[in-house]
Amino acid sequence: MKKVYIIGVLVLMMFLVSGLAAAEGYPVFKLQLDFPGGAEADGDYSSDRIGSISGEADVEDQISLGFEYFRPYNEKWELGFGVSYYLDRNMTEVTELKENGTEVDLYGLDSAVLGLADWNFIPVYGAAKYNFAAENKYRPYLFGHLGYNFFDIDMLNALEGAGYADDIDEKGGLYYGLGAGVNISENTALELMYSVNNGKVEGEYENNSTIEDFEFDVEYSKFTLAVAYKF
């Protein structure tokens, strides 16, 4: 599934660059460093024995790639759209876990979480940029993102191999971000952004020969430093 995502994103970027470079607006390629962030999960099991469960975990730093296209709306505002591909990343430490609102002992969970590896988001979003007035090349600006992100996590093999779950399905959700940037040359800018990705995980597990369901909402937040190159 991830290969399909990667190929689709690359084809979309190639199409956008070739088709929009000659238009009134301009394309932007971004190389992004996502700083260590945090993930929160909140869900329910159909089993009364487990009930609701929630948790928080730290997430490692990683690289992501982005493409955007902007067209000027007036002297200060620019409107556009974009897509980002997050390289696979892992949770590094569970910091909180609760069952039915009661905290659970975290002993031994850190190593288990490392098996839930290689997950990512692919946000597709609308974008708006506000440019401040400046008399030199170092023109600062603010920007915002709002859209939908696809979600993929390679946790199926880890959980199925351990006999914990089956038929796991990942779903995307709301994506939004807010940031600021500054032009350091005619074609290059530095940006800092805070963003939030939302997704959902659904599946089944066997409990005493009975098939039970589970569903989790996942929220991933982080700061990102980006180098943006305008074509």
N, C-alpha and C positions, 0 to 999 in steps of 0.2 A: 504494500500500500504506500509506503514512504517513497519508493521509486517512482510511482505514479505521480505523487505530489511534487517531487523534485522536477521531473520531466515537464509536468504541467506548468510549474512556476517559471522554468527556464524558457519554455516556448512562449509563454505570455510576455516575459520581459523582452525577448528578442522581437516579438511582434510589435510591442509598444515602442521600443527604441526605433525600429525601422519605419514604423508608420507615423510616429508623432514628432520625430526630430525636426521635420520640415514644417510643422504646423506653427501656429502663432505662439504656443506655449513652449515649454522646455522640459526635457526629462532630467531626472536626478538619480544617480546611483549612490547607495549608502553602504559603507562598511561599518558595522555596529558592534560595540562591545557591551554585552549585557552584564552588569555587575551582579555579584551574588544577591539573590532575591529570596522571596518567601512564597510558599505554597500553602493554601488552606483547603481542607476538604470537609464537607458537611453532608452526611447522608443517612440512609436508613436501610436496615435489613428487614425482610418480611418475617423473620424469626422473632418471636417475643423474647427469646432468651438473650438476644443481642440488642435489638431495637435500634435506637439512633446511635450514631458514632460520629465524632468530629476530631480533627487533628490539624497540627501545623508542622511544617518542616522547612529547613533551609535548603536552598537550591544553589548549585554551583554557578560560577561565571561561565559565559560562553559567547560565541560569535553568532551574529545573525546578519543576513544580507537583505537589502531593501531597494525597491525601485519606486519612484514617484513621478508624477507628471503634474505640472502647474501651469495655469494660465492667469495672467493679470486680470483682476476684476475692476480695479481702479488704481490710483497712485499708491495706495498703501496695502490693499488687500489682494491676495492671490488665492484661487481655489483650485483644487485638484483631487487626485486619488492616488492610492499606493498599494503595494503588496510587500510583505516581508516574509522571509523564510528563516525560521529559527533552527540552527543546528542542534542536534540531539543534546539533551542535558539531563543531569541526574539530581535527585534529592540526596543530600549529604548527611542530614541529621534530623531525626524527629525531635521536636522541641515540646510538643504537647499532644496528648491523646486522651479522649474522653469517650466513655460508653454511658449513654443515658444521662449525660451531664456529670458523671463521676470520673475523676482522673484515674488513668490506668498506669501502672508501673511501666516505664520505658525500657527497662533492662533487656538488652539483647535485640531491641528493635532496629537500631541503627544499621546493623549488618543486613537485616532483612530488607530494609528500605533500599539499600544499594542494589538489590536484585530487581527493583522496579525502575529499570534504567531506560535510557534512550527514548525520551518523550519530547514532543515539540508542538509548537503552534504555527499556523500560517495565517496571519491577519490580512484581510482585504478591507480597505477603508477609504472613506472620504477624508480629505484634508483641507485645512484652511490655514493661511499664513498672514500675519500682520507685520508689515515692515515699518520700523521706526525711521524717521528722517535722519539722515547723516550726510555730512559733506565729504567723507572719505570712504575708502573701500571697506572699512570695518563697520558695515551697516548691521545692527542687531535686529532680531525679529522674534516673534512668538508664533507658535503653531499648535494646532490641535488635530487629533485623529479620532474618528468614530466609525466603527464598522463591525464586521463579523470575522471571527477567526475559526479555522479548522483546527482540530485537535487530534493528535495521534500519540499513543503511548504503547511501547512494546512490553506491556506487562502481562500479556496473554500467555506467552510461553513460560514465564517465571511462575505464574500462579497455577497454570494447568500442569506444569511439570511437577509441582509440589502437591498436586491434587486438591488445591483450594477452590478453584473456580473454573467456569466454562462459559462460552458464548459471551465474552466480553465485547462491548460495543462502546466506542468513544464518539461523542458528539461535540460540536463546536458551540460557541456562544458569543456574547458581547465582548468587543474589544474597544478600549479607549485609551488615549494618551494625551499628555500636555507637556510642552517643552519650550525651550528657548535656544536660539542659535545666533552665531555671528559670522559674517563673511570675512575670511582671512585673505582672500584673493578674488579675482574676477569670477572664477569658476569653482572655488572651494570654500566650504563652510564647516564649522564645528558646531555640534548640537548636543544638548543634554535634555533627556526626556524621562518622565515617569509614566509608566504604562501599566495597564491591568488586562490580563487575558482570562476569559472564563470558558469552562468546558464542563462536560458531564461524562461519567463512566457508569455503565449499566452492565449487569451480568447475573450469572447464577452460580450457586455453590451447593454442594451436597452436605446436608446436616442429618446424621443418623438415617441414611437412606432416603431422606426427603429432599427434594429440590427446592431451595429457597432463592429468593431474588434479592439483589441489592442495587442501590442507586446512590451515586455521589456527585455533588457539585464541587468543582475544582476552581480555585482562583489563584492565579500566579501574578505577582507584582514585582517590579524591579525598576532600577534606574539604568539608563542606557546612554553611553557616550558614542557619538557617531561622527564619522568624516563623510560629508556629503559633497559629491562632485557633480556639477551642473554641465550638461553637454551643450 
